[in-house]
Amino acid sequence: MMQAFPLRRKQRGFTLIELLIVIVILGLLLSLVAPRMFSKVGSAKTQTASMQMEMIATALDTYRLDMGDYPQQLEELRRSSAPNWDGPYLPRDVPMDPWDKPYVYRVPGEDGNPYMLRSYGRNGVPGGEGEDEDIIYL
């Protein structure tokens, strides 16, 4: 005689205790790994600012070779009606620093340098330490 319902095997699943233990273990692992990963974000932004400043400095030097002097504003690297202008010297508009603040540019620079290019870091004000430290390209 055939049975109307086949025999069911005993189904196993996770108990609430097992799930809670796994969640606690994952939480502990994240609390150990997350601070290390987020500390790398700050140093990556500082490196990005330095690389962007080098790119801008190269464009400034090329501008000076064509025009004979450095521009008064960074925007002149993209647009100018001056004679001998052979730009644009940057492929896109002048980038903001990694903290979404404009780079500070001065002509002439400090200590006899022809220009000064600076990012005030995360806090956007002169001075500071760590991520708030100024990044200066002379």
Secondary structure, 3 states (H helix, E strand, C coil): CCCCCCCCCCCCCCCHHHHHHHHHHHHHHHHHHHHHHHHHHHHHHHHHHHHHHHHHHHHHHHHHHHHCCCCCCHHHHCCCCCCCCCCCCCCCCCCCCCCCCCCEEECCCCCCCCCEEEECCCCCCCCCCHHHCCEEEC
